[in-house]
Amino acid sequence: MPRRKILTPQQRSDFLLFPDPEELPLIARFYTFSADDLHLIHQQRGDENRLGYALVLALLRYPGYPLKPQQTLPSHILNYVAEQIGADSEAYEDYGKSQEGETRREHIRAVKKLFGLHKFSPLVRLQLHHTLLPLALTTARSITLVEAALEQQRRGRIVFPAFSAIEDLCAEVYAEANASVYHQL
């Protein structure tokens, strides 16, 4: 079955963007580390590993997905994180280059475990479906469903799956809501 597209390509990419430099409250909310976070970060050896670990934690919080190998990051985010941990932002260039990225994968596993982050499982998908259905009955905007799905995942500490899985879920919920309204008429 072909994927149901409910967003434009621009809307899709906008959901995966980092906050702009002017969005200071959002940056502070998701990228400021607590004393406990800093303690864990400083247990890593070398600036590149401390910075990499901090970025793994930050990206899992917002936008909600793991740091990709050699991912290009906006300089304002990189500098904000590096400044908090006392590292040079250029150390990021060396992160994950050795051991074929195993350090990055270890950091992702460790952060998920320590912070109670979960996979987007079939059970999570079903729960999200039930949570989104009442909203779908009250709105004609599919983008509203996607926004709600992403926020629910953040609150539930769910690591984002591929964006197509989120869009497919929202399309399914939206179609079910439309069918329900049609049958009521």
SVG drawing of the C-alpha trace seen along z (x, -y; Angstrom):
<svg xmlns="http://www.w3.org/2000/svg" viewBox="-27 -36 67 40">
<polyline fill="none" stroke="black" stroke-width="0.4" points="0.0,0.0 1.5,-3.4 2.2,-5.8 -0.4,-8.4 1.1,-11.9 -0.7,-14.3 2.0,-17.0 3.9,-18.9 7.6,-18.2 8.2,-21.6 6.0,-20.9 7.8,-17.5 11.2,-19.1 10.1,-21.9 9.1,-19.4 12.7,-18.1 14.4,-21.5 16.3,-22.7 15.1,-25.9 16.2,-29.1 18.8,-31.2 15.9,-33.6 13.9,-30.9 15.8,-31.2 13.0,-29.7 12.9,-26.6 16.7,-26.3 16.9,-26.8 14.1,-24.3 15.6,-21.4 19.3,-22.1 20.1,-23.3 21.6,-20.6 20.9,-19.9 23.6,-19.3 22.9,-15.5 23.2,-15.8 26.5,-17.6 27.8,-15.0 27.0,-12.2 28.5,-14.2 31.7,-14.9 32.2,-11.2 33.1,-10.8 36.7,-11.0 37.9,-13.8 36.1,-16.9 34.9,-15.1 33.2,-12.3 31.8,-14.8 30.4,-17.0 29.1,-13.9 27.4,-12.5 25.8,-15.9 24.6,-16.2 23.1,-12.7 21.2,-13.7 20.1,-17.1 18.9,-15.7 16.9,-12.9 15.1,-15.6 14.5,-17.8 13.8,-17.3 13.5,-13.7 15.7,-11.5 19.3,-10.2 22.4,-12.0 23.3,-10.6 26.9,-9.8 28.7,-13.1 25.4,-15.0 25.8,-18.6 24.4,-20.7 23.5,-24.4 26.4,-26.4 24.1,-28.1 23.1,-24.7 26.6,-23.3 28.0,-26.3 25.2,-26.5 25.9,-22.8 29.7,-23.1 29.7,-26.2 27.7,-24.5 30.2,-21.7 33.3,-23.7 34.3,-22.1 35.5,-23.6 32.7,-23.2 35.3,-22.1 35.8,-18.9 32.6,-17.7 34.5,-17.1 36.4,-14.3 33.4,-12.6 32.5,-9.2 35.3,-9.0 37.1,-6.2 35.7,-2.7 33.3,-3.2 30.8,-5.1 30.6,-2.6 31.1,-5.3 28.0,-7.2 25.9,-4.1 27.1,-3.3 26.2,-6.8 22.7,-6.5 22.1,-3.2 23.4,-4.7 21.2,-7.8 18.1,-5.9 18.6,-3.6 19.6,-6.3 16.7,-8.6 14.0,-6.0 13.6,-6.6 11.6,-4.0 11.2,-2.8 8.3,-3.6 6.7,-0.1 3.4,1.2 2.0,0.7 3.1,-3.0 1.6,-3.4 -1.7,-2.0 -1.7,-4.3 -0.9,-7.3 -3.7,-6.3 -6.3,-6.3 -4.9,-9.6 -5.0,-11.3 -8.5,-10.2 -10.5,-12.6 -8.4,-15.5 -8.8,-14.2 -12.6,-14.4 -12.3,-18.1 -9.9,-19.4 -9.6,-19.4 -5.9,-20.2 -3.6,-17.1 -0.7,-19.2 -2.4,-19.6 -2.4,-15.8 1.3,-15.6 2.2,-18.3 0.2,-16.5 1.8,-13.2 5.3,-14.6 4.5,-16.4 2.9,-13.2 6.1,-11.3 8.3,-13.9 6.2,-13.8 6.2,-10.0 9.9,-9.9 9.5,-8.0 12.4,-8.2 11.0,-9.3 10.8,-6.7 11.2,-7.5 9.0,-10.5 7.1,-8.4 5.8,-6.2 4.4,-9.3 2.8,-10.6 1.3,-7.2 -0.2,-7.0 -1.7,-10.4 -3.1,-9.7 -4.7,-6.5 -6.2,-8.4 -7.4,-11.2 -9.1,-8.7 -10.7,-6.9 -12.1,-10.2 -13.4,-11.1 -15.1,-7.8 -16.6,-8.1 -18.0,-11.6 -19.4,-10.3 -21.2,-7.4 -22.7,-9.7 -24.1,-11.9"/>
</svg>
